[in-house]
Amino acid sequence: MVKPMKYRELARLLKDANFAPRPGKGDHEVWRHPSGISATVVRDAECSPAVTRNALKAIEQTKEAER
């Protein structure tokens, strides 16, 4: 099971993986990779396990696509 992660840490991982943020509705952000893969992140002090899991899965997809 994935543990919750602080927003700053998750945002840093996404930036390091070449994702770029754009505003979404309310406190949501959509992070998009140049390959077209995206991840929706809630801009809060701590991201829930589901949000963290989805973002980490998107990062993994970009790594697999680069191979």
C-alpha positions as CSV (number, residue, x, y, z in Angstrom):
1,M,0.0,0.0,0.0
2,V,1.2,3.5,-0.9
3,K,1.6,5.9,2.0
4,P,0.5,9.6,1.8
5,M,3.1,12.0,0.5
6,K,3.6,15.7,1.1
7,Y,2.6,17.8,-1.9
8,R,6.1,19.4,-2.2
9,E,7.8,16.0,-2.4
10,L,5.3,14.7,-5.0
11,A,5.6,17.9,-7.1
12,R,9.4,17.6,-7.0
13,L,9.2,14.0,-8.3
14,L,6.9,15.1,-11.1
15,K,9.2,18.0,-12.1
16,D,12.2,15.7,-12.1
17,A,10.3,13.3,-14.4
18,N,9.7,16.3,-16.8
19,F,6.0,16.9,-16.0
20,A,4.7,20.4,-16.2
21,P,1.8,21.7,-14.0
22,R,-1.3,23.6,-15.2
23,P,-4.2,24.8,-13.1
24,G,-7.3,22.6,-12.8
25,K,-10.6,23.2,-11.0
26,G,-10.3,24.4,-7.5
27,D,-7.3,23.1,-5.7
28,H,-6.5,20.5,-8.4
29,E,-3.5,20.6,-10.7
30,V,-3.0,18.6,-13.9
31,W,0.6,17.6,-14.4
32,R,1.3,16.7,-18.1
33,H,4.3,15.0,-19.6
34,P,5.4,15.8,-23.2
35,S,4.5,12.2,-24.1
36,G,0.8,12.9,-23.2
37,I,0.7,11.1,-19.9
38,S,-1.0,13.2,-17.2
39,A,-1.6,13.0,-13.4
40,T,-4.1,15.0,-11.4
41,V,-2.8,16.2,-8.0
42,V,-4.7,17.9,-5.2
43,R,-2.7,20.9,-4.0
44,D,-2.9,20.3,-0.3
45,A,-0.3,19.9,2.5
46,E,-0.5,16.1,2.1
47,C,-1.7,14.1,-0.9
48,S,-3.8,11.0,-0.2
49,P,-2.5,7.5,-0.9
50,A,-4.7,7.3,-4.1
51,V,-3.4,10.5,-5.5
52,T,0.2,9.6,-4.6
53,R,-0.3,6.1,-6.2
54,N,-1.7,7.6,-9.4
55,A,1.1,10.1,-9.8
56,L,3.8,7.5,-9.1
57,K,2.2,5.3,-11.7
58,A,2.2,8.1,-14.3
59,I,5.9,8.6,-13.6
60,E,6.6,4.9,-14.1
61,Q,4.6,5.0,-17.4
62,T,6.9,7.7,-18.7
63,K,10.0,5.8,-17.8
64,E,8.6,2.7,-19.6
65,A,7.7,4.8,-22.7
66,E,11.3,6.2,-22.8
67,R,12.8,2.7,-23.1
